[in-house]
């Protein structure tokens, strides 16, 4: 990860988000999400406008992918939190990106992963 948070690229941020969501790297849907953005080597600060649409393109409704998107969006606006605790980031991203009310499959995914809103 870049040491200067203002230069973190979208690909780096997606890698961090997918590592938080799928620490063991066994979820194929999350891996595919990361691969879709592996060449996005532009500073994330330069693509904040339209980032949600950019991340949603080609994504499915898999709860782990939805959370990877949410974590990416959350961290894109809070680059100073990129290295914070994974569970805390998941909790804060779910609260922020879903106004504390994630869709039922995402809420079930969070509960299975020990995150209570």
N, C-alpha and C positions, 0 to 999 in steps of 0.2 A: 504494500500500500504506500502511496506517496507520503512523504513526510510533511509536505505542505498541503493542508487539506483543501486549499483552493485549486490545486492542480489534480485532484483525484479524478480519474477518468470514469466514464460510465461503465466501461468493462470492469474496472477495478471494483467499483461499487456493487455491480451485479455479482461479481465473484464473492465479495464479502457477504452480501445478502443471502446468496445461495449456500454459503458455508454455515451461516447462522440457521437457516431453515433445514438444511440437510447436512449436518455435521459429518455423517459417515459417507456421504457421497453415493448413496444407494438408490435414491429416488430418480428414476429415469426422466420424469417430467421436469424436475428441477434442473437436472443436467442439461436437458434440451433447452430450457429457458436460458441457462448460462451460455450455451453454445450460440444461441441466436444473437447474443450481445458481445461475444468475445472480441470482435473487431471494432467495437465502439470506443476508440481511443481518443475521444474528445473530452475535455474537461466537463464534468457533469454540470458545473455552474453555467456553462454556455448553452445548455439544452434544457434548463428548467421549464421554460415555456414549452408545452407540448410533450413533456417527459411521460406523463401518464399515458397518452395515446401511443407514444413510441414503445413503451413497455408492454402495452396491451396487444400490440399487433402480433398476430400469430399465436397468442397465448390461449390456453384452454382454461377450463373452469376447475381444474384440479386444485384443491385447497392449498396444497403445498406451493404451487406456482402462484396462486393468488397472494399467499403470504410473502413469497419472495418478491413479488411486485410491490406489495405494501411496504416491506422493509427497505427496498431500494428507494421508493418515493420518500419514505420517512427520513432516511439517512441523507438523501440528496439535499434536504432542507436543513439538516442538522449535522453537518460534516464533522463538527467537534465531538460527536458521539459515536463515530465509526468504530472506535476500539473499545467501547463500553461492553458490559456484560451481555452475552447473547440473549439470555432469557429476558433481561430488562428491555433490550431492544425489541424483542418480539412483543412484549406486553405494550410498550409505548407505541409501536407501529400499529398494532391492532386497535388501540384506543384512538389514535390520531387518524388513521386512514379510513376507519369505518365508523367514526364518531362513537366508539365504544360498543357498537352493535354489528359485529361481523355477520356475514351470511351463515346460516346454520352449519354447512359443511366446514367452513373455516373455524367456527367456534368449536366444533367437535375436534378438528385437527389440533387446535390450541390446547384443548383439554387433554387429549391423548399425549401431548408433548409437555404436560405439566404447567401450562400457562392458564391461570385463572384471571379473567377480567374483573 
